[in-house]
Amino acid sequence: MFSEEEARDAIRSWATSKAGPEVSGQIDDETLLFADRYLTSVHLPELLLLLERLRGAPIDPEGLSPGDFRDVNTIVRRFCSPAPGWSLRGDGYAGSTGDQDRRGA
């Protein structure tokens, strides 16, 4: 697992590369990545793969919500920080919101 600062740098760099050279230097940790259209839904699968690599654990897609991807700070807090409530669930997926396992529901 990468440090929070390494993860933050990697996510910011990746987002800048996907948004294009004309936005170089415009994306910071509080930039609204999807709402301001720097990224689109097409970028989401690749972002999830990057996050899984950075955190060293898979991400449960059923536990995701649009707010999880607001900006770099939110992404790091949600996926790359061992914050209170973060755990590796028994099904092998990491979650930070304490979501119930929905497989049996």
KAJOGI-V540234 format. One record per residue. N is the residue number from 1. RES is the residue in three letters. PHI is phi in whole degrees, 0 to 359 (NA if undefined). OMEGA is omega in degrees with one decimal (NA if undefined). Layout:
# KAJOGI-V540234
{{N	RES	PHI	OMEGA} {N	RES	PHI	OMEGA}}
This chain:
# KAJOGI-V540234
{{1	MET	NA	178.9} {2	PHE	279	174.7} {3	SER	292	178.8} {4	GLU	300	-179.0} {5	GLU	292	176.7} {6	GLU	296	178.3} {7	ALA	296	179.2} {8	ARG	302	179.3} {9	ASP	297	-179.1} {10	ALA	295	-179.5} {11	ILE	293	179.1} {12	ARG	298	178.8} {13	SER	296	179.0} {14	TRP	298	-179.4} {15	ALA	299	178.9} {16	THR	296	-179.8} {17	SER	293	179.5} {18	LYS	282	-178.5} {19	ALA	285	176.2} {20	GLY	110	-175.1} {21	PRO	296	-178.9} {22	GLU	291	179.3} {23	VAL	253	-179.4} {24	SER	307	-180.0} {25	GLY	85	-178.7} {26	GLN	269	-178.0} {27	ILE	266	174.3} {28	ASP	242	-173.9} {29	ASP	288	-179.9} {30	GLU	245	177.6} {31	THR	294	177.9} {32	LEU	285	-169.7} {33	LEU	295	-178.1} {34	PHE	266	-178.4} {35	ALA	298	178.5} {36	ASP	268	173.1} {37	ARG	65	170.2} {38	TYR	289	176.0} {39	LEU	235	176.6} {40	THR	234	-179.2} {41	SER	300	177.8} {42	VAL	298	-178.1} {43	HIS	278	-172.4} {44	LEU	300	179.3} {45	PRO	301	179.5} {46	GLU	293	177.0} {47	LEU	297	178.1} {48	LEU	298	177.3} {49	LEU	296	176.8} {50	LEU	299	-178.6} {51	LEU	296	177.1} {52	GLU	296	177.5} {53	ARG	293	-178.0} {54	LEU	294	-176.1} {55	ARG	271	179.2} {56	GLY	74	-179.7} {57	ALA	205	178.1} {58	PRO	291	178.5} {59	ILE	246	178.2} {60	ASP	283	-178.2} {61	PRO	295	179.1} {62	GLU	289	-179.6} {63	GLY	268	-175.9} {64	LEU	273	172.3} {65	SER	220	-177.8} {66	PRO	305	-179.4} {67	GLY	294	179.2} {68	ASP	294	-172.8} {69	PHE	241	-175.2} {70	ARG	305	-177.4} {71	ASP	206	-177.6} {72	VAL	300	179.6} {73	ASN	302	-179.7} {74	THR	295	179.9} {75	ILE	299	-179.7} {76	VAL	296	178.7} {77	ARG	299	-175.1} {78	ARG	285	-170.5} {79	PHE	244	-171.6} {80	CYS	238	-179.5} {81	SER	245	173.9} {82	PRO	280	-177.2} {83	ALA	283	176.3} {84	PRO	305	-179.8} {85	GLY	93	-179.6} {86	TRP	284	177.2} {87	SER	203	172.3} {88	LEU	264	-174.9} {89	ARG	291	-177.6} {90	GLY	299	-179.6} {91	ASP	276	177.4} {92	GLY	91	179.6} {93	TYR	253	178.9} {94	ALA	271	176.6} {95	GLY	213	-178.8} {96	SER	241	-176.0} {97	THR	250	-178.7} {98	GLY	72	-179.8} {99	ASP	301	175.5} {100	GLN	288	174.0} {101	ASP	290	-173.9} {102	ARG	266	-177.6} {103	ARG	298	-177.9} {104	GLY	272	-176.5} {105	ALA	276	NA}}
